[in-house]
């Protein structure tokens, strides 16, 4: 066999291994390269979930968030979030995918304009940020006149959107979304510097209030009365703080995100899993959570950050046998297995689009690893005690034991 033939055979094998990962994926597990770019990582989820919509229509279900039955998206955020899963197909030039994005932008704008601005929230802030990002990423979806009208309408909503009340973690998201919107408009010379400074003061007040009231001095996110930890909103708030720091340079938000990332490691099992039942309001954790946890760890130079990202790959969050390409999240506690209630993870695209705006992440490459470099750790704060043994985590008065399959836990009351 000639050297040329040998080389061609090697190239063919490489293509066979990598192609399933970067194209529309089937429901079964896939071989992926060890070193991977963030964009290719995201394509796995986007393309696979969009394949679900091809087969079943653009409908979703989220019982934990008041969507008990499958239905079409209604709010601007729902419309944009679901159609965003067609983005990478649109970037490849697929006509139907481009048309979906175009229609989604117009429908979302119509829905936003149908409501009084005082009803707006973090959901609407994301929808507007996503609209701007789609128009930047996927050219020629709309005419220049349509684009200018949309930009003008978004800018007119800015002040009311910034000061709109939100729960704490959502207020942090709303603030940082609007910061990135203003920065985008400033680059386009669509907002006067003086007006931008006025709005940025409101943004700072909103996000600083969350830092002061809901983040402990030792870096734990706590909410409710009494205040309790929640892993999902801990990660979300840490990412909002990090994104805000990257945009503005306010160092206190970098330092808070760094502490919060270290604390997230304290409640992580060795395989990267985090139990959703920890703390307040446990609904479930999905690929969005592990995306955020992984990227936070990458940003703060933990070499094992790919463990979190690796945990979410394959069928981990595509486990609904009836809809094998449906991206979802769910409880992980052992006794919940028999009555598992799948939720569609429409929010994965929200975090994915946001992190792609952060320069530190845009061209990120990382290794997919199988195990966090954890040692037995203890941390005591006024309301939280943690001892991490890798497969057994002591959290206040409970033990969380990782079972053999690495996907479920058993909770033991140790009082």
N, C-alpha and C positions, 0 to 999 in steps of 0.2 A: 504493500500500500504506500503510495507516495505521501510526502510530507504535506502537500496541498490537501489531499483527501482527508488526512488525519485532522488537519486544522479545520476543515469544513465540518467534519463530524462533531468536533468539540464545540464549534459555534452553534450548530444545530441543537445540541443537547442544552447549551446555555439558554438559547431562545425558548426552548420547550419549558424549561424550569421557570423562567422569569415571566413569560407572556401571560400565564393565568393570573399573575398577581397584578399586572398593570392594565388588564382589560376587564371587561364585564365578567365577574367571577361566578362560578357555580357554587352550589351550596356546600360542597365538601371541602375538607382542609386542603391548603395549598402550600407548596414548597416556595419559600421566599428567600431572597438573598440575605445574608447576615447584615451587611451594611446597607442602609436604606435611606432615601431622602424623605423628608416630611411630606412632600407633595405626592410621592408614590404611595406612602402609607395611607394618606387620605383618600386616594383614588380607590383603594380597596373597598372602603366603606361607601363612598359616593356611588361608584358604579354598581356595586352589588345591591344597594338599597333601591337605586333607580330601576334596576331589573325587576325588583318586586313590584314597583309601580307600573311597569310595562305590563305585567301579568294581571294585576289586580285593580288597577286604577289608582288615582291619587287620593287615597283615603288613609286615615290613621286612627289609632285608638290609644288613649292614655287614661285608664281608670283612676289612677292616683291624681290626675289633674283635670278631673271633671269632664273627661271625654270617654264615657263608659262603652259606647258603641262606635263601630267604625263609621266615620263620616269624612266628608271633604273638608279641606281647610276653610276657615271663615275669616279669621283675623289676618291683618297684614303680615304679622310675624309667621303665622302658620303657612300662609300662601308662599312667602319667600323661603321659609326654612325647608319645606318639602321639595319645592322646585329646584332649590340649590343643588340637590343631589344629581341633577343633570348637568352640572357645570362642566365637568371634565369631558363629557361627551360633546357638549357645545363647543368647547375649545378645540376638539378634533374636527369640527366642522359639520357635525350631525345637524341637519336642518330641523328635525322635529325637536331636538333638545334646545336649539336656539329659540325656536318659536315658543317653547314652554317658558323659557326665561323671560322673553319679551312680554308674553301675556301675564306672567306672574308680577312683573314690575308694574304694569298698567293696572292690574286688578288690586294690587296692594296699595297703590296710590289712591285709587278710587275709594277703597275701604278707609284709609287714613283721612281722606277729605270728607267722609260721611259723618265723622264724629267731631264733637267739640274738642278742641286741643286740650282742655283740662282733663279729659279722660285718658290722655296719653300716659305711657309708662315705659319701663325698660323694654318691654316687648316692642313698642313702636320705635324706640331708639334703635334697637337692633335692626328692625325692618328697614329703616331709613339708611343706616350704615351699610347694610347688605345691598340695597339698591345701588348706592354709590359705587360699592366695590364691584358689583356685577358689571356696571356700565364701564368701569375702568378696565376690568379683566377681559371682557368679551365685547370687542368693538362692533359698532354698526348694528346694534340691536334696535336702536331707536333713531329717529331723525334728530338733527341738532336742535331743532325747535322743541321737540318733545323733551329732550334731555335738559335744556335750559329751563323749561317750565317746571320740571321735577325738582331741579336744584333750587329754584326760587321758592317752591312750596316747602321744601325741607328746611331751608334757612328761615322761613317765616315761622316755623314751629319750634325753633331752637330754644328760645327762652322758656316758653311754657313747658316744653319737654324736659328741660334740665331741672326745673323746680318742681315738677310733678312728684307727688309722694310715692314712695315705694318701700317695700320691706327692705331690711338692711342690705342683704347680699345683692338684691336687685337694684338698689340705689347705687351701689358701687359699680355695677355693670352699666347702668344708665349713664352715670357720670363719665366713665371711660369711653363709652360708645360716642357720646357727644364730643368728647375731646378729640377723638380721631376724625369725626365729621368736620369739626372746625379746622383741624389741621389740613384736611383734604381741600376744603374750600379756600383756605389761605394759599395753598400751592396753586390753586386755579385762579387766584386773585379775585375771588367772588365775595370776600368779606373784608371790610376795613379793619386795619390793625387795632384801632381803638375799640371797635365793637367786639372784636374777638377777645380782647382783654377783659371787657365787661362780663362776657359770657363765661370766660375761664375762671373768673372769681367765683361765680355761682357753682361751677363744676367742682372747684377746689373745696368750697364749703360743704358740698354734698358728700364728697368722698371722704373728706377729713372727718366728718361727723361719724362715719362708719368706723374709721380707724380708732377714734377716741372712745366710742361707746360699745362697740361689739367685738373688739379684739383686745384680749388681755395683754398685760405687759410682757407675759412670757410667750405670746404669739399663738393663742388659741382663739378661734372663732366661736362665739357663744351667742345664742339667741333665745328669746322666749322669757317666761317668768315662771320658775327660776331659769336663769340663763344656762343653756346646755349646748354641748358641742354637736356639730353636724358635719360629717366628713365631706359631703358633696358641696355644701355651701362654704365650708372652709377652703376647699380647693378653688371654687369659683371666685371667692373674694380675694384669695392670694393672687390668682391670675389677673384679676381686675387691678389690684395694686401694682403688680409687676408691669402690666401694660401701661398704666398711668405714669409710672416712673419712667419707662422707656420713652414716653411722649413728652414729658415735662421736666424730668430731672429732679423731681422732688424726692430727696434721698430717703425720707422717713418711710415711704411706701416700698422702696426696695428692701429696706431693713426688715419691715414687717413681713413682706412676702418671703424673705429668706428664713425667718424664724418659723413661719407657718409651714414652709416646705419641710424643714427639719422635723417639725411635730407630726406632719403627715407620715413621715417615715416611721415614727414611733408606733403608729397604729397600723402599719402595713405588715402583712405576713411575708415570709421570705420569698414567695413566688410572685409578689407584687399585688396580691389581692387585698382589698380593704373591705371590712364587713359593713354593709349598709345600715345595719341595725344599731350601730353606735350612735348614742346621743338622741337628739331631738328630730322629730318629723322624718322617720326613716321610710322612704318610698322605694328606693332601689338605686343601684349604681350601674352605669352602663359604659359604653365606649367613650362617651364624652368625658366621664370622670378620669378614666385611665389616660386619655390623651392629655388632659390638663396636668395630672399628677406626673406623667412622664416628662412633659416639657418643663415644668417647674424644676424637676430634678436635673434635667439637662442644663437649664440656665444657671443653676447654682453648682454646677460642676461635679455632680455625682456620676461617676463612671458607669454605674449600674442603672441609669435612668431608663434604658431600653427594656428593663424588666416589666415596668408598668405598661409600656406600649405593646410588648410582646403578649402580655396577659390578655389583651383585648382582641388579638388576632384570631384567625380561623373561625370556628363556629361559636366562640364564647358568647357573643351577643347576636348570633343568628341561629338561635336554638329552638325556635318555634317550628316544630315538624310540619305543621300545616302550611306555614309560609316560610320556607327555608331561607329566603333572601330578605326577610323582614328584620331590619335593625331594631333591637329592643333592649330593654333592661329589666331586671327583676330581682326579687329577694334572693338571698343566698343561704339563709338559715335552713338547716336540715329539715326541721319540721314543716317548713313551708313548701317543700318539694311537691307534696301531693296536691296542693291547691294553687300551684303557681299561676300567676296572672300576668301575662305578657303585656308590656307597655311599649309602644313605639317610641324610639329615641329620636324625636324630631329635632332635639336640641344639639345633637352632635355637630351638625353643620354650623350652628351658631358659634360654638367655640372654635371650630376649624377655621372659619372665615376670619374670625378675630385674630387668632394667633398668626395667621398669614400676613397680617398687617404689621406685625412686630419684626423689625429688621433682623433681630437676633435669631428668629425662628425661620425666616423666609427660605433660607438656603441650608437649613440644618440637615446634617446627616448623623445617624446614630446607629449603634449596634443593637440588635435584638438579643437580649440576654435572658437567662432563665431564672436568675436568683439575685435578690438584693444582698448586698454585703452588710448584713445586719449582725450585730453582736447583742448579747443580753443588755438591754437598756432600761433605765428607770428614770422617770421624771415626775416630780411632784409639783403641782401648782395649787392655788387655793381650792379649786373645784375638781381637779383631774389628777388621778394617779395612773401611771402606765408603767408596765413592765413587759418588755417584748422578748420572747424566747424563740422567735422565728416561726414556729408552728403553733405557739400558744401565747396569747396576749392577755395579760391581766389589765382590765380597764375598770377603775373604781371597784365596785363590788361584784364584778363578773369576770369570768374567764371565757375567752373566745378561742375555741380549738379548731384548727384547720383539719378537715377530714382528709382521708387518703386520696380522694379524687381531686383535691386542690381547688374545688369550686364551691364547696359548701362548708359551713361551720356548725359547730355545736356550741350552744351557750350554756355555761354552768354558773348558777348563782353561788357565789363563794362567801356569802355573808355568814 
